[in-house]
């Protein structure tokens, strides 16, 4: 684990700890992973909370631990079933890393380590997640700095600069290191994150409700929303795609699924799509993807955001025939009852909910 010189202000730190822990004790949210917080449950929750808001993660967590209640059951899981329980959370590499880490741990003793350095060596575990698990589950005096914590600390100290870059990134970790050097490091880490999420919000922070208001430098300057200072993210790339609800030539109820298509969702089963145009990515044809589509019809339009793309989707129906020879995309036919088990991503589930297998409806198009 990287180490920075602690940024400590002893009297100020004592006051901050006291105020943070008192606020957390009064009003911590009742969350399912805080009930019987075993190392396994803490780990699962922290992986889910990467790139996912708390309210979204709660029902997924409850279903996930009901099916995979411990490390042994997770290590024994089949990948497709695991992805089905993850379906809708997005960033599916998190689920695959969970499975890889569980199998690795099961093969070497069957328990999560308490040491942050050993945790960070697991697939899918970075510095933040290692610190969260080590402090919350094992009481290790190690910091867990996420985006919420970055926002709170930069405002608290009115520190300028991009918090994702040196030297400010290291300074923020060192600042939290000093704060969690106490008897309740896990609660302190959670108090920082929760206060930032609920009170020290990105926009319209509720400074009047903040227990740290009297000690906040950004508030004293009247500019809390000026922190943190970050470069604007690159805009999403606009991409036009056609998405197919394609039926089997002989079994009308079975739909075609694809895996391996680029530039997104390459490792998941999803509805087949082709890129119809974009600023950088060249357009493709269905034939180039190994398909011949008959009775092709346009069902409608839809929009969807995924990773760095803003998709304008044209949804098609039709009958698909697989071309002979090698294909860079893998295909399979799926009956309706199989779709839930396969854990289709939101990209496909939204199309299925809205359009469904609508047969001959829609505008008839020329086949390729």
Secondary structure, DSSP 8 states (H G I E B T S, - for coil): ---------HHHHHHHHHHHHHHHHHH----GGGTT--HHHHHHHHHHTTTS-HHHHHHHHHHHHHHS-SHHHHHT--HHHHHHHHTTS--THHHHHHHHHHHHHHHTTSS--S-HHHHTTSTT--HHHHHHHHHHHH--------HHHHHHHHHHHT--SBTTSTTHHHHHHHHHHHHT-STTHHHHHHHHHHHHHHTS-SSS--GGG-TTGGG-HHHHTT-GGG-SB-------EEEEEEEEEEEESS-TT-EEEEES-SSS-TTS-EE-EEEEEESSS----TGGGTEEEEEEEEEEEEEEEETTEEEEEEEEEEEEEE-SS--SSEEEEE-GGGTTTTT--HHHHHHHHHT---TT-SEE----
